[in-house]
Amino acid sequence: MKKERRKIVTENKKARFNYFIIDEYEAGMVLLGTEVKSLRIGRGHLKDSYARIRKGEVFVHQMHIGPYPFAYHENHEPLRTRKLLLHKHEIKRLIGKINEKGLALIPLRIYFKEGKAKMSLGLAKGKRSYDKRESIRRQDEKRDMERERKGM
């Protein structure tokens, strides 16, 4: 039995604060060589990134992968649109769910699985301001409980 190893490169921490995550999908990414090398040294950010379906294919926009410092020429553009690899039936299911009211595709994390760069996509519904206040209240309560437990 093979143990699955994952090296998380970056996580979108604001995604779970701003959205209710309904479902998660794992997608491969079409990357250039310098992008992969840059991700391996931890130069990726998912802040303000989102995914769109266009002509039956999924693309991620505004995902920042910093330039690879040891490549002198032919370095990649940091904010270019990148294609995601999903099965056809998954894309069809996503198209049906996104056409519902208020659902979006949000990148949650980038990681390496068995040497290949993968992205975890979340099918998400936006939170209202009172939902966010509820999340903050729960986080504060949890933090206070941890402080009390450590103090004993």
Residue pairs with C-beta under 8 A, 6 or more apart in sequence:
4 113
4 114
5 113
5 114
6 111
6 112
6 113
7 111
7 112
8 109
8 110
8 111
9 39
9 40
9 42
9 44
9 109
9 110
9 111
9 112
9 117
10 42
10 44
10 45
10 46
10 109
10 110
11 46
11 108
11 109
12 46
12 47
12 49
12 106
12 107
12 108
12 109
14 47
15 21
15 46
15 106
15 107
15 108
15 122
15 124
16 108
17 127
17 132
17 135
18 126
18 127
18 132
19 104
19 106
19 122
19 124
19 125
19 126
19 127
20 124
20 125
20 126
20 127
20 131
21 106
21 108
21 122
21 123
21 124
22 97
22 103
22 122
22 123
22 124
22 125
23 97
23 122
23 123
24 108
24 120
24 121
24 122
24 123
25 86
25 90
25 94
25 120
25 121
25 122
25 123
26 113
26 118
26 119
26 120
26 121
27 58
27 84
27 85
27 86
27 118
27 119
27 120
27 121
28 84
28 85
28 116
28 117
28 118
28 119
29 60
29 82
29 83
29 84
29 85
29 110
29 117
29 118
29 119
30 82
30 83
30 84
30 85
31 39
31 65
31 82
31 117
32 76
34 67
34 68
34 71
34 74
34 75
34 76
35 65
35 68
35 76
35 82
36 117
37 68
37 70
37 71
38 44
38 65
38 66
38 67
38 68
38 76
39 65
39 110
39 112
39 117
40 112
41 68
43 65
43 66
43 67
43 68
44 63
44 64
44 65
44 66
44 110
45 63
45 64
45 65
45 66
46 63
46 107
46 108
46 109
46 110
47 64
48 62
49 60
49 61
49 62
49 63
49 64
49 106
49 107
50 60
50 61
50 62
50 104
50 105
50 106
50 107
51 58
51 59
51 60
51 61
51 84
51 105
51 106
51 107
51 121
52 58
52 59
52 61
52 105
53 59
53 91
53 94
53 95
53 98
53 105
56 88
56 91
57 83
57 91
58 83
58 84
58 86
58 91
58 94
58 105
58 121
59 81
59 82
59 83
59 84
60 81
60 82
60 84
60 107
60 119
61 81
62 79
63 79
63 82
63 107
64 78
64 79
65 76
65 78
66 78
67 75
67 76
67 78
68 75
68 76
84 119
84 121
86 94
94 105
94 123
97 103
97 123
98 104
98 105
98 123
102 125
102 126
103 123
103 124
103 125
104 123
104 124
104 125
104 126
105 121
105 122
105 123
105 124
106 121
106 122
106 124
107 119
107 120
107 121
107 122
108 119
108 120
108 121
108 122
109 119
109 120
110 117
110 118
110 119
110 120
111 117
111 118
111 120
112 118
127 135
